Amino acid sequence: MNTEAGMFEKDGSSRGNFWRWTGILLPPIAWAVQLQAVYLTSEKACGDLNFTWNHLISAIAVASAIIGGAIAWGYWPAGDYEATKEKGKPEVRKRFMGILGVALSIFFAAVIFAQWLPTIVGVPCGK
């Protein structure tokens, strides 16, 4: 029985795998933490009209998402690979993880900033 998984080459070196996964997972984790933390602090902030914690949490989350992209970019393997010719090779998989990490970083940094905008503009509370 020949399965498609059996056709993939094994990666002899797991060097950098932790950082590749960090680059992929850090942006969505930063978004989820920011969403929950801002939701948690918004009620008190609306009562006091002091949004310092919301700004701080959002700034740290945007920075974390960008750092995740930088990590993914740093572990993006050099070279020109054509995925159609190099099916299942470790270099192609590493390149995909790098591309995915950078794309997720851009997307989640934009989402976090979009959620931060009402606080920046000054209308985070329902009027």
C-alpha positions, 0 to 999 in steps of 0.5 A: 500500500503506497500512501502519499505520506510515504513519498515525503523525504524525512528531514534529517535536521530538526534545527530551527523547527521550534522557531518556525512553529513559534513564527507561525503560532505567535501572531494568532496567540498574541491576537487571542490574548489581546482580544481577551485582555482588552475585553477584560479591562474595557469595562473598568476603563470605560468607567474611569475613562483611563484606557492605559491598559488597553493601549499597553496590551494592544501595543504589546500584542502588535509588537508580538505579532510583528516579532513572530513575523520576524522570526518566521522571516529569519528561518525562511530558508534561502534559495529558489525552490519550485514546489512542483518539481520538489514535492515533499522535500524538507526545504519546500516545507520549511519555505512554506512555514516561513511564508505562512508565518510572515503572512499570519504576522501581517494579517494578525498585526492588522487585526490587532491594530483594527481592534485597537483603533476605537481606543486610539480614536477615543470611542471604545465605549458605547454611547 
